[in-house]
Amino acid sequence: MNKPTYAYQLQIRLRDVEPEVFREIIVSSDTHLVDLHKILQVAVGWLNDQLHYFEHDGTRFLPPDATNALGTVAYTDMPISQFLKKEGDEIRYVYNFESPWTHDVILNTIQPSHTTSYPIPYCLDGKGAAPPEDIGGAVGYADMLAALASKRHPRYRMYVEYLGDDNWDPQEFHRELINELLQEDNYGVFDVMDLFSMKMDGIQDGETFQEAVDRIISQQIESNDPPVAKETYDRLIGLGWSKEEAFKLVSQCVVLELFLMVNDDQDFDMHRYAHNLKALPNEPKEIWNM
C-alpha cells in the first residue's frame, strides 16, 4: 500500500543578502532532490548554469555526475521527505561553488495534498530578485548595490557596464511568471545550452549544436591552438574540477561565440574568447546579459 502524499509548504531564504530574497512554495513530499533543484532554480530566478549541492546533517548530496570528483553522496532517487519529516526541519541548498549562494530550505507546514487548491509545485509568496550569478557571491552583490546607489561611487561605471542594458531592480519579483514556468515541462527550468541548441541545431552539415561545441573544444585542446584553451582546461583540472566539469566550463565560452556568430552575425572574437576563458570558472558575463 502506497504511503499518502503530503503537500509541503517550504520557505526558501537566501543567506547574507540585503535586501532579503525569499520564496514560499508548495511542493509534494515525494519530490526528489533532482526536481527540488529545478524548482528552486525557477522559483528564485537562477540560470541553472552552475554546480550545486544539498547539505543535511553535515553530509553533502550532489548529482551523480559530480559525485566522483568531489567525494560526496549522489542524490539519485532521494525524496525530500527523507530529510524533511516534521515542521521546522531544514536542508541547505548551495548553488555555484566558486561564489556560493546558500539557501536555507525550511519545512513550514505539512498537509494532505488533496486539501490544497493550488497546483503543485506552486509559489505562494516571495520577495527580492536573484542576484547576478557571477557577481562574487553575497559580498560582491553588496558591493554592486552600494556602487549603484551613487554615481560618485568609484565602481559605479564598472557595474553599469557589467549590467549592460539590464535595468537592475533588487526588489523585482514576478510570482505569476514563476508559477507559469513551474507548470511547464521540467518545471520550466532554464538551460542555457538547450536555448542555444534550439537556435543553432545543424550548425555545420547536419552537425548538432552539442557536437559542434564538443568538436571545437577537443580540437583546440589537442592542437593547443589557441594555447589559452588548453591552458584554461588544465588550470581548471588543477583547481580540482573533473575533466568533464572543466570541459563544460570551457564550453560556455565556445557557446557564447557560436551564439553571437549565428544569432547576431558577429565574427569569432578571439580577444573576447580568451578573456572569458581566463575568467573561468566565472561564467561569461555576456551570457548573463542575453
C-alpha positions, 0 to 999 in steps of 0.5 A: 500500500502506497504511503499518502502524499503530503503537500509541503509548504517550504520557505526558501531564504537566501543567506547574507543578502540585503535586501532579503530574497525569499520564496514560499512554495508548495511542493509534494513530499515525494519530490526528489532532490533532482526536481527540488533543484529545478524548482528552486532554480525557477522559483528564485530566478537562477540560470541553472548554469552552475554546480550545486549541492544539498547539505543535511546533517553535515553530509553533502548530496550532489548529482551523480555526475559530480559525485566522483570528483568531489567525494560526496553522496549522489542524490539519485532517487532521494525524496525530500521527505527523507530529510524533511519529516516534521515542521521546522526541519531544514536542508541547505541548498548551495548553488555555484561553488566558486561564489556560493549562494546558500539557501536555507530550505525550511519545512513550514507546514505539512498537509494532505495534498488533496486539501490544497487548491493550488497546483503543485509545485506552486509559489505562494509568496516571495520577495527580492530578485536573484542576484547576478550569478557571477557577481562574487557571491553575497559580498560582491552583490553588496558591493554592486548595490552600494556602487549603484546607489551613487554615481560618485561611487568609484565602481559605479561605471564598472557595474553599469557596464557589467549590467549592460542594458539590464535595468537592475531592480533588487526588489523585482519579483514576478510570482505569476511568471514563476508559477507559469514556468513551474507548470511547464515541462521540467518545471520550466527550468532554464538551460542555457545550452538547450536555448542555444541548441534550439537556435543553432541545431545543424550548425555545420552539415547536419552537425548538432549544436552539442557536437559542434561545441564538443568538436571545437573544444577537443580540437583546440585542446589537442592542437593547443591552438589557441594555447589559452584553451588548453591552458584554461582546461588544465588550470581548471583540472588543477583547481580540482574540477573533473575533466568533464566539469572543466570541459563544460566550463570551457564550453560556455565560452565556445557557446557564447561565440557560436551564439553571437556568430549565428544569432547576431552575425558577429565574427569569432572574437578571439580577444573576447574568447580568451578573456572569458576563458581566463575568467573561468570558472566565472561564467561569461558575463555576456551570457548573463546579459542575453 
